[in-house]
Amino acid sequence: MENTINFNIPLSFQQLLDLVRQLPRPEREKLVTVIRDEDFDDEEPTKAQILENLKQDYIALKAGTLKTWPLKDVLNEL
C-alpha cells in the first residue's frame, strides 16, 4: 500500500524529524537506506582531493599557466 501526499509546506528540521519518527519502523529504515545511498552534490572534498588540487595548482603556478580569479569573484563564492 502506497500513500502519496503533496504539500509545499516549509518545515523545520525538528518538525521533519518528528514526522519521520511517526513512520513505521520498516519505512524509517527504508528512508535511511535511501538517504545513505543518495549521491549529494554538496559533499565536502576529501583530504586527498584537496591535496591533489593544491598539487595541480602549484604545478600550474610554476609553469605560469595557473588561471586566477578576480578577488571580487572569490569573495562572491564565499
C-alpha positions in Angstrom: 0.0 0.0 0.0 1.5 3.3 -1.1 0.3 6.7 0.1 1.1 9.9 -1.6 0.7 13.4 -0.1 1.8 16.5 -1.9 2.3 19.7 0.1 4.5 22.6 -0.2 4.9 23.5 3.5 8.3 24.7 4.9 9.3 22.5 7.8 12.0 23.0 10.4 14.4 20.2 10.9 12.8 19.3 14.2 9.3 19.2 12.5 10.6 16.9 9.8 12.3 14.7 12.4 9.0 14.4 14.3 7.2 13.4 11.1 9.8 10.8 10.3 9.6 9.3 13.8 5.9 8.7 13.2 6.7 6.3 10.3 6.6 2.6 11.0 10.0 1.1 11.6 10.4 -0.6 8.2 9.5 2.7 6.5 12.1 4.6 8.6 14.7 2.0 7.8 13.9 2.3 4.1 14.2 6.1 4.3 17.6 5.8 6.0 18.8 3.5 3.3 17.7 5.8 0.5 19.3 8.8 2.2 22.6 7.0 2.7 22.7 5.8 -0.9 21.9 9.2 -2.3 24.8 10.9 -4.0 24.8 14.5 -2.8 26.5 17.2 -4.9 27.3 19.3 -1.9 29.7 16.8 -0.3 32.9 18.2 1.1 36.0 17.2 -0.8 38.3 14.6 0.8 41.7 15.5 2.1 43.2 13.6 -0.8 41.2 15.7 -3.3 42.2 18.9 -1.7 45.9 17.9 -1.7 45.7 16.8 -5.3 44.0 20.2 -6.3 46.8 22.1 -4.5 49.4 20.0 -6.2 47.9 20.7 -9.6 47.7 24.4 -8.8 51.3 24.5 -7.7 52.4 22.8 -10.9 50.4 25.3 -13.0 51.8 28.2 -10.9 55.4 27.1 -11.6 54.6 26.6 -15.3 52.9 30.0 -15.5 49.6 28.6 -16.6 47.6 28.9 -13.4 44.3 30.5 -14.1 43.3 33.1 -11.4 40.0 34.7 -10.5 39.4 38.3 -9.7 39.1 38.9 -6.0 35.5 40.0 -6.4 34.6 36.6 -7.8 36.4 34.8 -5.0 34.5 36.9 -2.4 31.2 36.2 -4.1 31.9 32.4 -3.8 32.2 32.8 -0.1 
